[in-house]
Amino acid sequence: MSTTSTTLSRAPTAAATVTPIFPGGNNNTCPVCPTCFTCQNQGCLNYGECKGASCVCPEGFAGQDCGLAACNSTNVPTTLRGARPDRSECQCDTGFAGINCNACYTDAACQSTNNVDPSVRVDGVPRVCNRTPRLYSNSQHHMACRVTSQEIVGVFPDLMEATLSRSLDSASGVAAIWYKKVLQFTCKYSQCTSSIQPAAADGSAPASDVWTCPQIECKCVSSRVEMCGTGTLNVAGALQSLPGPFKLTCPLSATSSAATGNTSIAAVSESTINGNAVRTWTGGSGCVFKLGGGLDALVPNGVQLQNCLMGQCAYQRDAPLNFNGPQSLLSGFTTAEISGMAIVGVMLLGLLTALFIGKRQRDSFLRVPVPPPAPGMTYQVKSLTYVVGEKSILSNVAATFPVGTLTAVMGPSGAGKSSFLDIAAHKPKRGTIDADFDLDGTPIKFGHKGFRHAIGYVDQEDVLLPWLTVEETLWFVAQTRLPEAMSNSERQRVIDAVLKDLNIEHIRATRIGGAGHFRGISGGEKRRVSIATELVTQPSILFLDEPSSGLDSYNAHKLLETLSQLARRQSKTIVCTIHQPRSDMYALFDQILLLARGSVLYHGPAADAKDYFTRGGRPCPPDYNVADHLLDVAIDENTPPMPEAEREQVMAAAVSRAKRTSRTRALSDDLTFPVPDSPSIHQMEPPSSPTATIRRGNTMVWTVPGWDAAAPGGGGDGSPEPAPQSPAGDSEDRRMRALLDHHEMQERSSLTSVGVAGKRTAAEQSSSTLSDTSGQATIVKQQAAVVIASSGTYRTAYLTQVMCLLGRNARCLVRNPRLLIGHNVLAVVLGVFIGGIYFQSPMTIAGLQNRLGSVFFVQSLIAFASLSALGGIADERLLFMRERGNASYKPSAYFISKMLLDLFPLRIVPTIIMSSIIYFMIGFQPILLNFAKYLLVLVLFSAISALFAMATGVLLWDTALANLASAISTLFFMLFGGVLINANAIPSGLRFLQWLSYFRWSTEALAVNECETLTVRDSFSGIKVAVSGQTILTSIFGYESGSYARDVLVLVGIDVLLLCVVGSLIAVKLREVR
């Protein structure tokens, strides 16, 4: 079967206005305008009509002279349709196809009436797509076919197509021949008549639709086309002397009468070839036309057309007499079946569209270069005031956290430590916040979405999934919070480095476990795993709320020692709150922020805190823990806040010292090459180290350095102790200055060359010529800007987020099979139990009661079993809120994964198992269609029950209250289901409540599906009676006959509504606010 195709690529519907700019013009002279097209001078092709200065083209033609094929569809006015240049492609509107986008192939494509003549338009009545050869009135009929005559193909072997337009009202039309998608010639015919040629008496030929036109005129488009001058055969002369008549014959189906108009309908499909969407059709009918004269002598049997796509948008009222039109295609299906097919089709189309969009987005993420690990940065909080209601929690708090330091936020209970840490980490808070924030001198606003990628935040309470191993937990974080373009091997190196740094390599394959589940790792190890989940993201700043909470003194000391080493080794900025550390733990802190009553009592180096309060008249007793002394001072209400000027002076010195320490450490770790005596930077060779950058295609990948153990020693402020002077001290000074200069040059070169998008801008090139002092300041600000700008969105594509969540949830579901096994085993047990109670119910009055009772009881079981969805929401609520706050994934990604792995294995599959057992044991109608309808209703009902429970669980945080609300609501819905009370017996003022009950719709659909066509036979006092099931359903239960399709559509609507409600509630309610 031949195939005709049209490649789609959107063309504009109207030409844009362009104002030319002519060089050499001035205010005194006017430029010479080029000659504009006017149809009076150049004329119109393809029988276009010249009006004013422009051509009005026939349907299917476009361009200023009507010489090109049109795009869009017949729904668009001809003057607005885009033109398709020769040998190129354009986009047809949805539901249209053909080389000039004239032929419709769906009824939906004809719904627009914008281009319908107002004199024939009928508002409120939809148009249909006539896909047969028969012509409707009041619109044009269009065809697109392939020319297959051997006499023509032998001369012109490439693709040749014919398009034909016909109008029953004007008795005219236009035909066009296209070769290699280039228009060759057109023919205009008039005075046409339409008739039906009866089928041959011997059955050798079917009935045919015949279109005969005595008047015909043909013209070549140009002498430069192949069929009219440049090809093997020139038909221009033959076209000019055609006598006619034009006759088009299209056979109708062999089994149809002349009036029905049935014929072979082309099946249109859409695919993508070389990035372009292509609409093709197969199975179209064949036709033949003759032009008369010399062409008939050349092609004596007429021009054969195959695989014709026919389409005409028209009103059904305009169909020819005794002709039902294209609606006969669906005449074999009921309304319910058509609705079901439409719903399934829409769902499949939506799924395919979503997958295609997700794949495209994922590909775009993979093309984004992987940024380097975030550098440590100095972070400042200025003039922080936090008020909740009328209570002031923090007042004029300012703090600076230098790079490469571990800072402890201390103070008694109620001092505002956790509130300060939350605000510093830009966590949403209740109340009013007034503060300024600087990141390496770059101001940022509170709640900056990009800032959350530059930091890590470890809560006081560990929230981890007990069914995952330590490494699987870190892998999920690496897959969702590290850049999409990073390879799995690179992610594994990051995970391995974090496991090693936190000394938890030995438990990488151990499940986390927890209370109420099974014993897994210890509390101290859980704390380290929580910290590891943040370190995997390579943050610039790490915040920890009470990291030693719940740990014994030994594990608390080891944890803080690890944090101190991480700050020094990797030049990270680490801030934590701590209540009352031991003296050896206090010695690990570089900086202290002491809060009391919402004010700063001290902020500066930890080693200087003791001397500061001694100078203030509050000396620390001998051999007394400095941390305990600071808390004693903070509790004293007479202790004044630290003066702001002194605080700024102390922290400025601390920041400067921390930067020198960080730079010296970085140089000692990375720059290991020899430095010549000459200070010339250009004589230096770049370093060669295991941490050099690696290029993979167009993606820049920075490997994770393997950090060595922390250097022993160091001053009390965290900086290295000064080395003793050597005889070659001057040489060492020169070496260090050269190293510093070279390091600055590398930083400047790296930042200006990479930038946000991996390209060096002109502004950055000019800034590189500034002095070293100003250049260094610019680089520092650029570092912060790059980190913030490059982290402003999710780091992984939406499809990746969904797949990672599906993988994690599926793993947890398999490793915690109690709920999965419980639901499915219980479904089998209950199915057998209920089937045994109602086994083979007869078709009597009592039997009918048993059938309806079993249906109602099954629904009740499903509804109450769905309350287990509340526990799933409650168990995952806190984890989801934290991961959402960390920008791990979008709420909708979690919603999709939750729906797929909750509804299907825990709700739908058990429902199908139980319902199938019950159906055949009770003896419902042994008809496959009825069984499928039965399962469809119960699956929809099960989904509604689960979604309603989820919505209640999201709305009400208290699990007990949510269970109570769901159970009472379910009982309310059951009451109005139509079994416990007759629908007609409900008081008129309360009758509307039955329409709110999803039990009502499902029970009615199941009852109608099972009983409507049955006859109930019984005997009373020896008198046999026979009553139709329809009568019983209507009179006793108040159900409507033939309501199955309506009930199913209502259930589908409720499912969709609840899906939207649950998704919206998750997005709005499950938001982290502290």
N, C-alpha and C positions, 0 to 999 in steps of 0.2 A: 504494500500500500504506500503510495507516495505521500509525502508530508510537505505541507506549506508552512513556513515559519516567518515570524516577524520579530526582529531583535528590538528590545525595549531600552531606551535611554531617554529620559525626560527632555522634551523640547519646550521652549517657552510658548506660552499661549498668545503672546503679543510682542511685537518688536519693541525694543527699547529705543528711546529717543537719544541720539548722540549729537552733541554739539562739536563740530570740527574746529580745530585750532589751526589757523593758517599763518605760517611764519612770514615775517616781513611786513605785516600790517601795522598801521599806526592810526592815530586819531584822525588824520586828514584823508587817508585813502581807504577804500573798501576793498577787501579781497574778492577775487573772482570765484563765485560759487560754481561747483561742479553741476553738470546737467542732471536734474532730478527726473525720475521716472514719471511719465504721464501716459495713461493708457490711450489718450488721443493721438500721441506720437508713436509709441511702440506697439500698441494694441494688446489684446489679451489672448492667451493661449487656452486650449482645451475648452473652448466655448464659454469662457468667462465673459461677463457682461461689464462693459465700461460705464461707470457711473462717476461723474465728476472727473477727478484725475486718477482714480484708482480702479482696480478690477474687483468685481464681485465674483468669486470662484464658485463653480459647482461643488457639491459635497464630495470631499475626498481630495480636493486640490487646494494648493496654497501657494504662497509667494506673491510678489508684487505683480507678476504677470500670469499667475495661475499655472506656472510651469513645473511645479514640484508636488510631490505627494504630501498630504496633510497628516498631522499627528493628532493627538488627543482623541476625540470621538465626535459623533454627530450630536452629542449633547452640548457641544460648544459651538457658538455662532461661527460661520465660515470666516468672518473677518478677524476672529481671534485665535483661530487654530494655527498651531506652529507648523512650519514647513520642514520637510525632511530633505536635505541635500542629496543629490544622487550618490548612490553606493554607500550611504551612511544609514544609520538607524535612528529611530525615535520611539518615544513612549506612547503606547496606546493607553487610554484610560481603562480603569478596571472594568472588566466585562466586555471589552472590545478587542478585536484582532484584525489582521489583514494588513497588506502593505500600506494602505492609506487609512487604517483604523476606522473603517466605516461599519463593519459587520459586528453586531452584538452577538453574544452567546449566552447571556444570563438575563433573567427577568430583572434582577437587581440593577443591572446596568442601565435599565430604561426608566428608573424611578425619577430621574431629573426631568423636569418639564420646562427648564429655562429657555430651551431653543424650540419650543413648540408654539406654533401659531396660536395666538389667543382665541382666534375664531373657532378652533377645533379642540382647544384644551379643555379638559374636564377636571376641575379641582377635586381632590379627594379620591380619585379613581386611579389606581396605579396602571402604568403601561406594562406590556409584556413584550418579550422578544420572540417574534415570529421567525423560526429557523427552518421553515419549509420553503419550497419554490413558490407557493401560492402568495399572492400579493394582498396585503391589507390596504385599505384606503387611508387617505389623509397623511401619508408619510411615504418616504422612499424605501425601497427594498434594495439590499446590497448583497453582492456576492464577491468572493475571492477564491479563485480556482487556479489549478496548475494546468498549463497547456501541454498535452501529451501526444498530439497527432504526430505520427511517424514522419509524414512528409515535411513537417516544420522542424521537428527535433533533429532530423538528419542534416538540416542546413544550419540551424541555430541550436547546438547541443546543450548549452548551459540553461540555467533555470529561467523559464519563461512563465509569467503569470498573467492572468486576466482578471480585471475587476469590472463589475457591471453594476449599474444603478438603474432602477426602474421605478416609475411613479404611475400608479393606476389612475390618479386624478388628472395629471397632465398628459397621460398617454405618451410619455416620452422617457428618455433616459440617455445615459452616456456609458460607453464601454471603453476600456483602455487596455493596452498591451504593454507589459513591462518585461524587459530583458536584462538580466543581471541587475535587477532592482533599479533600472533606468527606464523612464517612460519613453516609448517608441512612437506610438500613434494613438489617437483617440477617435471614436466614432460617436456621432450624435444621431439618435433615431427618434422618430416622432410618428404620430397617428397610429399608435400601437393598440393592439387588442390582446386580451388574455382569454384563453380558452383551455378546455380540458379535452385531451385526445383519449378516447376510451381504450381500454385494454383490448388486445387482439383476442378474437373469439377462441383461438386455439391455445391461448395462454402463452404464446411465444414472446409477447411484449406487454409490459405493464402499462397502466394508464399514465399519461404524461401531462405536465403543465406546459403549454405552448404560448410563447410571447412573439407576436408577429408585428413587424413595423415596415410599412411600404416605403417610407421616406428614410433615407440614411445618408449621412455625410461623414467622411473620414479625412483626417489631416495628420501628417507627420508633425511631430513636435519640432524637429530640427533636421536639417540635412546632415548633421554631425553624428546622429545616432546610427547604430549598426544596421537596423532594418531599413533605414531610409537614406543610405548613401555610403557609409564606411564599411559595411559588412559584405558578406559573400553575395547576398541577394538584396536588391533594392526594390521595395514594394511601393515606393512613393507614387509611381505612375499608375499602378493598378488601383491604389486607394482613391485617386482623384476621379476615376471613371466608374465607380461602383454603382450599378443600377438599383441594387437592393433586390428583394426586400431583406431586411434583417430578421432572422428567425432563431429563437432560442428555445430549445426543447430540453426539459428536465423531467426524467421519469419519476413517477411516484412509486411507492412500494408495491410489490407484486400482489400483496394481500389486501390492498386498500381499494376502496371505490374511488371514483373520480371526485367525490365530494369531500372525502376525509382529508386529503392532502398529506397523508403520512409519507415520509421519505427517510432515507438514511441520514441521521443527524451526526454532524462532525463532533468528535470528542476533543475538547480543547484542554491542553495541559501546559504548564509553565515550568521551565527549568532555567538553570544558569549555565552559560557556556562562555568561557574566557571572561568572566566577570560581568557579562551582560545577561539580563533576563530575557528569555526567549519563549514566546508563546507559539506552540505548534498544535496542529490538529490532525487527526486521522479519522478514517471512516466516513469522510464526507461523500455526498452523492456525486454522481457524474452527470454532466450535461453536454450538449453539443450546440454550436451555433453556426449559421451560414450568413455570409455577407452578400452573396450574389456576384455575378460578373466573373472577372478573371481569377479571383481568389477561390471561387467554387471549382473552377477548372483545375487549379493547383491542388486544392484539397477537396476532392469530390465527395467524400463522406462527411464533410463539415469539420470544423475545428473541435477536436475532442477536449473536453475539460474534465479533470478528475479531482477528487478530494475537495469538493467545493464547500466552503464555509458560508452559510447563508444567515443573514440577520436583518431584522427590521423592527425597530421600536415603534409600537403602535398600541392603540387601545383595543381591547378584546371585542368591543362593539363594532369595530371596523373590519372584522374578519369576514371573509366571503361566506355566503349562505351555506348552511349545513356543514360548517367547518369549525371544529372545536379548537384548532390551533395547537400551540406547543403544550398546553396544559394536559393534553392526552399522554404526555410522557410520564406523568405522575399519577395517571388515573388508576393504576393498579395498587397504589399505596393509600393507607388510611392517613387521617390527619396526625394521629399519634406517631405513626411510623415516619412520616415526613418530618415532624418536629424532632423526633429522636435522631434521625439522620442529620438534620441541620445542627442540632446541639453537638453531636459527635464531630461533625465537620468543623464547626467553629472551634471546638476544643483542640482538635488536631492542628488546625491552622494556627491557633494561638500558640500552641506548644512549639511548632516548627519555627514560627516567627521569633519567639523568645529565644530558642536555641541559636538561631541564625544571628540575632542581635548580640547575644552573649558571646558567641564565637568571634564576631567582629570586634567587640570591645576587648576581648581577651588578647586578640592579635595586636591591637593598638597598645595595650599595656606591655606586651612582650617587646615592642620596639622602643620602649623608653629606656634609656641607659640607666644602669644600676648606679646610684650615687655612692660615694665613699661612706665608710662608717662615720656617724655624726661626731664632730669634734666636741671635746669638753668646752663649755662656755661659762663665763661669769654671768650670774643671774642676780638681778636686783629687784627687790620689792620696796616701793617708796610710799610713804604716807598712807598706810593701810588703815582704814577704818571700817569696822564691820558691826552693824547694828541689826538686831532681831527684835522686831516690835519696838519697844521703848528701852530695851536693854542693850547697852554697849558691850560687845564681846571683845573687840580689839580697838585700840585708840592710837592713831598716829604711830603705827609700827613700821619700822624700816629695817631691812636686812640686806646684806650682800653675801652671796655665796660664791667664793672664788673657784676657779677651775682647779681640779686636782686635789680637792680638800673634802674631808668628811666633817660635816657640821651637825651638831646636836642641838635640837630645840628642847630646852628644859624648862621646868616650872612645876609648881604644885598642881594638884587637881583643880580644874576650873580656870586655869590660867589662860586658856585659849590656844594651847599647843596644836591640837588636832584641827581646830578651825583655821589657824594660820597655815598649816601644811596643806589643807584642802584648797584654800584660796591661792596659795603660792603655786599649786599644781593646776590651777584653773578648773577645779571641780565645781559643778553647779551647786550653789548654796541657797538656802532660804534666807531671806533678809535682804539688807541693803549693803552693797560693797562699794567702797570708794577707794581706789588705789591706782598707782602707776607701776608699770612693769618694764624692765629693760633687760634685753638679752644681748650681752656683749655690746652694750651701748645703743642697741636698736630698740626703740619703744614698741611694745606690743599691747594689744587690747586684751582685757580679761575675757576669757572664753574663746580665744583664737583657736580655730579648728586645727590649724597646722601645728600649733604648739604641742598638742597631745601626741603627735608622732615624734617629737623631739625629746620627750620625757618618758620616764617609767614611774609608775606609782604602785607601791606594794601596800595593800591594806593591812590593818591590824589582824583581821580574821582571814585565815586561809580558806579560799573557796576553790576547790579542785575536784575534778570528777574522779571518784574512787575506782572506776573500772578501767582507767587508762594507766599505762606505765608512765614512769617519769619521762622517758624519752618521747613517748607518744604525745604527752602533754606539751613538751617543748616543740615537737614537730608541728602541732596544730598552730601554735603561735608563730612559728617560722613561716608556715605556709600562708597565713592570713595577714601578718603584719610586716613581713619583709617584702621587698619589691618583687613584682611578678616575674621580672626578667631574670632574677637570680636563679641559678641552676640548683638542682637538688644536692649536688656534691658541695656546692658552696654553703648551702643551708646546713648540711651535715657538719661542715667544718666549724661553723658558728656554734652549733649545738655542742659539739665536742669540746670546744674551747670554754664554753660556759660551764659545762659539767666539770671540767677540770679545775677551773678557777674556784668553783664553789665546793669542790671536794665531794661530789656526789656521783662520780663515775661508777662506783660500785653498786649503785641502786638504779641504774638507768633502765634495767629491764624489770624492775619491781613495780607491781601495781600500787597505786597510792593508798587505796583503802580508806577506812574511816569508821567512826562509831556507827553502829547499826548495820554495817555491811560485813566487813572482814578486816583482820589486822593487816596493815600494810607497812608503810614506812613510819618512822618515829615523828614526833612533833617538831623536833629541830630540823629533821630532813624535809618535812613539809614546808617549813619556813624558808629553807634554802631553795626548794623547788619554786615557791612563789616568787622569790627574788630572781630565780633563773628565768622565769617566764617574761620578766621585764628586761633582763640583760640580753636575752636573745634578740630583742629588737634594736640593740645597739643604741641606747638613748644617750643624749648629751647630759641630761640631768636625771638623777634617780631620787625619788622621794619615798621614804618608808615611814609608816605610822606604827610606832611601838614595835620595832622588829624583834625585840627580846621578850615580848609579852608571851607568857606561857612556857618559857624555856627555863631550865635550871641555869645556875650561874656559869657552869662550864660551857654549855652550849651557847649561852648568850655571849660570853666572851669570844668564843671561836667565831660566831657569826659577825660580831663587830670587827674582829680582827680581819676577817675576809673582806668586809666592806672597806676597811681602811686600806688594805692592799689593793683592792680594785681601784679606789680613787687615785692612789699613787701610781700604780702601774699603767692604767689606761687613761690617766688625766681626765677622769670623770668628776662631775660635780654631784656629790651625794649629800642629801639632807635627810635627817631622821629625827623623829620625836622619841624621847626616852624619859622615863620618870625618875629613877633613882639608881644610876649605874654604880658599880663598884669602882674603887680607885684605879685598878688596872684597866677597866673598861674606859674610864674617863680619860686616861692617858692616850687612848687611841684617837680621840677627837682632835681635829685641827682647829675648829672654830666652835664657839658656843653662842647660842642665842637664848638668854634667860628671860622668861616672861613671867609676869605676875600681875593679876588684875587687868589683863589686856594691854599692858605697857611693857616696854623693853627696859629691864634693869641692867643688862649688860649684853654687849655684842662685840665680840672680838676673839683673838686667839685664846684657846683653852688654857694655855700655860700662863697667860697674863691675868686671868680672872681673879686669882687669889690676891695678886698684888694690887689690882684695881680696888677691891673692897677693903684691903688693908689701908690703902691711902684714904679711903672714905670713912675710916674709923670702925670698920667691921672686920678685924683680922680673923683669920682661920686658926683655930687652936692647933697646937703641935700634934702631929701624928693623927690628924683628923682627916677624914675623906673630904676632898674638896667638893665633890658633888653634893654630899650631905650638907656641907656648909652653905653652898649656894641655895639649896632648898630652904635652909633655915633663914637665910637672908630674905628669900623671896616671900616666905610666909609672913615675915615682919611687915606690917602695914606702914611702918615709918620709913622703910627703905625708898629713897627717891629714884625716879627713872634716870637712866643714863642720859646726860646732856647730848643733844643731837649733834652739836659741833664736834664734841670729843668722839662720839660714835663714828662719825664720818671720817675723822682723821685716822682713827684706829683701823677702820676697815679699808681705807685707801692704802695704808701701809701693808695690810695683810694681802690685799689683792695684788699689789706690786710684787710682794715676796712670793706669792703663789705662782704668778706668771713666770718669774725667773726660775723657780723650782721646776715648773712644768716644762719650760723650754730646755733647761739643762738636762732634765731626765730624757726628754725626747731626743736630744742630740746624742746623748750617750748611748741610747738604745739603737738609733737608726743610722747616724752618720759615722760610719766606722772606717771611712777611707782616709788616706794620708793627706795632710794639708801642707802645701809648700810654704816656704818662708815668705814668699811674696804674698801680700794680701789681695792680689788680683782675683776676683771671683771667677773670671772667665777661664782661668787656668785650671779650675777644679773640675774633676770628673764627677758625674752624678753617682750616688751610692748604688751599690748592688747588694740587695738583701733579699731574704726569703719573702718579704712583704711587698715586693715590687708589684706594680699593676700588671694585669693580664688583659689582653684584648680578645674578645670572642665575637667575631663578626663586627657589627656596629655597636656592640654593647661593651661598656667599660666595667670591669669587675675588679673590685678591691678585695684581696684576700684578707682573712682575719689573722693578725699577727699572733704568734705564739709567745706570750709574755713570760719573761723570766721571773724568778723569785725577787721579791722586793730587796733592795739593797739595805744592809743592816746599818744601824746608826741613824743619825739625824738629830737635828735640834729639836727643842721643845715646840717650835712653831711649825714643825713639819718639813722644814727645809733641810738639805744636807748640811752636815757640819763642814766648815771651811777646811780645805786640804792644806797641809803644811807647805810652806814656800820651798821650792826647789831651786837649785842654782840656775836652772833654766826657766826661771819664772817669767821673764819677759817673753820668751818664746812661747810658753804656754798661754800667756795673755793674748799674744797675736793669734795663736791657734784658735782660742775660744772666740775672739772677735770675728775671725774669718768664718768659723762655723755658724755663728749667729747671723752674720750677713748673708751667708749662703742659704741658711734656713729661711730667712725672710724672703729672699729672692724666690725660692721654691714655692713658698706659700702664695706669694703674689702671682706667680706664673700659673700655678694650679687653679687658683680661684678665678682668675680672669679668663683662663682658657676653657674651664669646664662650665661655669655659670649655671643657670638653672636649666637650660635646655641643651647644654653640652657645646655651645658655640660662644666664641669671644665677640663681644659687641664692640662697637666703635667707642662708646663711652668708657668701657673697661680698658681698651687699648690706650686711650689718652690718659687715663688715670694711672697707668703703669709708669708714666714718665715723671710722676710727682716725686718729691723728696722722700727719703726713707721714713721720716717721722710721719708725715701725712699719709704716705702709702700704707704704713702699718695700721694706722687708725682706720683707713678705708677698708683694708682687708678684714679687720675684726668685724666691722659692720657687715661686710659682704658675707662673712661666714654665717652670721645669724640670719641674714636675708636669704641665703641659699637654703639653709636648713628649714626655715619657715615656709618659703615659697615651694620647695620641692616636696613638702609633706602636707600640702593643703588638702589632699583628697585621700580616699582609700588607696592603699598601696597595691591591692590586688583587684582583679576584675570581678565583676558580679558573679559570673559563672564559676570562677574559682572559689569564691566564698560559699556558694551553694554546695558545690561538690565537697569541699572540706567539711562543712557542717553535716552533710549527709554521711560522709565516711565516718566521722566521729560518732554521730548518733547511732549509726548502724552497728558500730563496734560495741558501744555501750549496751545496745539492745540485745546483742548476741551474748555478751559476757554477763548480763544480768537478765537471764531468760525467764525469771519468775513470772513477770507480767505477761510476756509473750506466750509462755506455756500455759499459764493460768487461763488466759482468755480462750485459747484454742481448745484446750482440753475440756474446759467448762462448756464450750460450745458443743462439743461432741456429746458430753454427758447430758446436757439439757435437751439437746436435739432428740436423743434416744428416749429420754424421759417423757418429754411432751408428746413425741410421736407415739409412744406406748399408751399414754393416757387417752389420746384421741384416735387411736389406731383404726384405720379404714372406716371413717365415719360415713354412714349411709346417707343417701340423698332423701332424708325425711326432714320433718320440721325440727326434730331434736338433732339430727345430723347437721343441718344447716346452722343451728345454734352452736354446735360444737366447732364447726369450721370457723365461724366468725369469732368465737371465743378463743380458739387457738391463735388466730391471727393477732388478736388484741393482746393476748398474753405474751406472745413472742415480741411484740413491739415494747411491751412494758419491761421485759428482761433486757432488751437491747438498750433502752433508755437508762435504766439504773446501772447497767454494766458500764455505760459510758462515763459515769461519775469518776472512774479511775483517771480520767484525763485531768482532773483537778490536781492530783498528786504530781503528775508530770510537770505541770506548770509551776507548782510551788517549789519543786526540787530544783528547777533550772532558773528560777526567777533571778536570784542574786547573781549567779554566774553570768547570765545573759546581760544584766544591767552593767556589770563591771566590764565585760568584753565589749559591749556597745560603747561605754564611756571611753574605752581605749581605742576605738575606731578599728576593731578587728573585722567587723562585717556590718552590713546594713541590717536594720530590723527586718526588712522584707525577706532577706536571705534566710534568716533564722526562721521566719514564719513559713517559708516554703519547705524547708527541711523538716520542720516540726509537723506540718501537715502530711507530708509524704510518709514519714516514718511513725506517725501516730495513727492516722486515719486508715492506712492500708493494712499494715500487719496486725494492729490491735483492734480495729473496728470493722473494717470491710471484710477481711478474710474470715474472722470468726462468724460474722453474720451470714456469709455465704455458706459456710460449713453447716451451721445449725439450721438454717432455713432449708437447705437441700435435703437434709435428713428428715425434717418435719414434713416437707412437701409430699414426699413419696410414701412416708409411713401413714400419714393421715388419709391419703388417697385423693389428693387434689387432681384436677383435670390433667391427664397424661398427654398434654400437648406442649410441644417445645416452646412455642411462642408464648403461651400462658405462663410457663415456668420462667422464661426470661423476663416477662413483665413483672412477675412476682418478685424475683431477685432484684430487679431494678428499683422497685419501690422500697424494699427493705434496706438496700444499700444507701439510697438517698436518705432514708429515715435514720439510719445509723450515723451517717455523716452529720446530719442536723443535730442529733443528740450529743455527739462528741463536741461539735463546734459550740453548742450552747453551754456545755460544761466548761469548755476552755474560756469562753467569754466571761462566764461568772468567775472563774479562777483568776483571770487577769484583773477584773474589776474589783473583786474583793480579796484583799491580801490575806485575811484570816482564813485558813483552810477550813476550820470548823464551820465558820459562818458561810463560806462558799458552798460547802456540802449541804448545809441546811437550806440555803436559798435554792440550790439546784434541785434538791429532792422535792421541796414544796412546789416549785414551778412545774416539775414533771407531773406531779399529782394533779395540779390544776389543768394541765394540758390533757391528761387522761380523762378527766371528768367530761370534757367537751369533745371527746373523740367519736361520739355517736353510738357507743355501745352501752355505756353506763346511763345515758339519758338520751331519749329520742330527740333529734334535732328540732322536730316540730313542736315538742312539748316545752322547750325552753321559753321562758317569758320573753315577749317581744322586745322589751327594753334591754334584755341581756343576750339576745340572740346573736348579736355581732361578735360575742366572745368566742363562738365556735370557729370563726374564721381566723382567730389568732392561734389556734391549736394545730400544730403540725400532726398530731394524732388524727385529727379530723380528716385531713387530706390523704394521709397514707392509708388509714383504715377504709375509707371510701374507695380508694383506688384498688386495694386488695379485694374488697368485697365485690366490686363490680367486675374485676378481672376473673374472679372465681365463679360467682353465682349468677351473673346477669343472663347467661345463655343456658343455664340449667333449668330443669323442671323438677320441682319438689313433689314427690309422691308419698302420700301417707293415708292412713285410715283412722276415722273417728267413729267409734261405736259401730264398727263393721262397715262404715261408708267410706269408700275410697275417694280420695280427692287428689287432684293434680293442680299445683299452683306454680306459676313461673317464678324463678328466682328474682326476676326484675320487679315483680309485684311486691314480693316480700321486702326487698331492699328499699323500695319507695315508700310503702305504707307503714312498715314497722320501724325501720331505722332512719327513714328520712333521707336516704341517699338518692342522688340523681342518676338516672340511667344514662349511659354513654359518657360518663364524666371522667374516665380514666386518663385521657390525654390532658384534660385541664388540670386534674389533680397532680399529675407528674410534672407538668410545667410549673405549677405552684411550688412543689417540693424543690425543684431545681432553682427556682427563684429564691426560696428561703435559704438554700445552701449557699447560693452566691451572696446573698445579703449577709449571712452570718460569716462567711469568709472575709468579706469587707469589714465587718464589725470587729472580728478578732484581730485582723491585721491592723486596723486603725487603733484598737485598744493597746496592742503591743507597742505600736509606734509612739503612742501618747502617754500611756500609763507606766510602762516599764522603762522609765527614764531615771537615771541616777541623779538624785537630788539629795544633798547631804544636809 
